[in-house]
Every structure is written in structure tokens, then in C-alpha cells.
Amino acid sequence: MESSTVIEPGPGTAFDLRDLWASRELLGFLIWRDLTVRYKHTVIGVAWAILQPLMAMAILTVFFGRPAQLPSDGIPYPLFAYAGLLAWTFFANALFSSSNSLVGSGPLITKVYFPRLLIPVASVGARLVDFAIAFVLLLGLMAYYHVAFTWRLAFLPPLVLMTILLALGGGMFLSALNVKYRDVNVALPHAIQGLMFATPVFYSTAMLPRDLRSLEGLNPLAVLIEGYRAALFGRAFGWPALVLCAVLTLLFLVGAVVFFQRMEEQFADLA
């Protein structure tokens, strides 16, 4: 008679903070693994974290900034575009990486128990390293264009935190769904591409009709990117939209955690 081993958590839930804290060293290892795997056989390594938004900024400036004369709220267009791309690139890459994280970690999931939530969290954390590297270039661009640093920069960390939580919520939900339905991996790049055009990454909301501007307020990414630009360039914040964005982000994160918990027992069988 063959014996079988069942890998399962101990008492508690998938979102036991004490369990996650006890596994912090494993989280660090998973983040390092994601970084090394991604850049292992590249020539310029982590410099791709800068080149990706930089090349996109150059393309947008050549085709949209000068010829189309898109409004940029009085900010030099390359700087305006790079600020939007910095936030967008982090979110899009974190969402895509975390949505595929469970499927890519199938052998690890089936061998030992650890908080499965660490896997999408590590994917988002690895992209945060890219964000930090690319942010250094943004500071250099601000100095080059003689943009003054203001006290509003103090609001940047909460905005980054909200972006992390939004990407993590989406990553947890989609990674759990992707384990069962691999269509997610096929459809997500197209959805991300469409979402980019619905978000003021390379254009200002000032050019939109009033009705569309109101709808943009329901897009958390649009609110966050506008918040990034306000913090970086000393502009006024849209506080009602930011508060609503924070509330929706937290509710979405809680819902994603609940969904992740319900799907977790199937991961070892399906991953």
C-alpha cells in the first residue's frame, strides 16, 4: 500500500502575520531568487530597470511630446512622461510577475509548506528594487530640468505604498486564479496594455473632456499617477480622489487575501 504525504499549514490562516514575520528570511531569499533569475544571463543586468522606462520616455517624447504637442501641465514633457512611466512600469511589471509567481514556483510548493502568500509578495518586492533604481534617474532628470524639490515629496512614500498594495492585491488574486485557469497568463498582457491607454501615463487629464475626467477618478492607477506628479513637482493634490483610492485599494487587498486563502489548498495539486 502506497503512502502519501500531505503538505498543509499549521493552525492559523494564510494571512497569519506572525507566520509571515517568522518567514521573513525566506521572503528575502525569494526576492533575491527573482532578481538573479531575471538578470542572470543579461549583459547589462539591473540597468534594464532604468532602460525600460527611459526608452519608453524617449519614444513617447519623439512621437507624442513634440509632434502632437500633448499638454504636460507646465512640466517638461520628458520629465512628465518619465514620472508617469516610473509608477506605471512598477505596477505593470509587479502585477505580471506576481500573477505568474505561483505557477512558476510549482516544484517549491509541492515539496514543503511555507506561507504561500510569500511568493506573490516576493515578486512585488523584487520589482520594488527595480523601481528604486529607476527612481534615482528621475531625481537626476529633475535636477537637469531645474525642478525644485518641495515638501510635497514627503507624500511620495504613502503613494508608493498604495501602489505596492494595489499591485499585491491584483497579484494575489490573479496568481491564485492563474493556477486553475492558465488563460490568465495569456490575457493579462493585453489587459495591461489596454489599461495603460486608460491611465494618464503619457498624457495629462487636462486634455480629457469633463465626463472622462470624472471617470478617471474611479481608476486607482490614474489617481496614483496624478498623485506622484503632484508630490514630485509640487502640485496640488486631489485629496478626495486619493482618499477614495486608498479605501478601494484596502478593500481590494482584503478581498484578494480572502480569495487567495480559499484557493490555497488547491495550489499543490494544480501548480
C-alpha positions, 0 to 999 in steps of 0.5 A: 500500500502506497503512502502519501504525504500531505503538505498543509499549514499549521493552525492559523490562516494564510494571512497569519502575520506572525507566520509571515514575520517568522518567514521573513528570511525566506521572503528575502531569499525569494526576492533575491531568487527573482532578481538573479533569475531575471538578470542572470544571463543579461549583459547589462543586468539591473540597468534594464530597470532604468532602460525600460522606462527611459526608452519608453520616455524617449519614444513617447517624447519623439512621437507624442511630446513634440509632434502632437504637442500633448499638454504636460501641465507646465512640466517638461514633457520628458520629465512628465512622461518619465514620472508617469512611466516610473509608477506605471512600469512598477505596477505593470511589471509587479502585477505580471510577475506576481500573477505568474509567481505561483505557477512558476514556483510549482516544484517549491510548493509541492515539496514543503509548506511555507506561507504561500502568500510569500511568493506573490509578495516576493515578486512585488518586492523584487520589482520594488528594487527595480523601481528604486533604481529607476527612481534615482534617474528621475531625481537626476532628470529633475535636477537637469530640468531645474525642478525644485524639490518641495515638501510635497515629496514627503507624500511620495512614500504613502503613494508608493505604498498604495501602489505596492498594495494595489499591485499585491492585491491584483497579484494575489488574486490573479496568481491564485486564479492563474493556477486553475485557469492558465488563460490568465497568463495569456490575457493579462498582457493585453489587459495591461496594455489596454489599461495603460491607454486608460491611465494618464501615463503619457498624457495629462487629464487636462486634455480629457473632456469633463465626463472622462475626467470624472471617470478617471477618478474611479481608476486607482492607477490614474489617481496614483499617477496624478498623485506622484506628479503632484508630490514630485513637482509640487502640485496640488493634490486631489485629496478626495480622489486619493482618499477614495483610492486608498479605501478601494485599494484596502478593500481590494487587498482584503478581498484578494487575501480572502480569495487567495486563502480559499484557493490555497489548498488547491495550489499543490495539486494544480501548480 
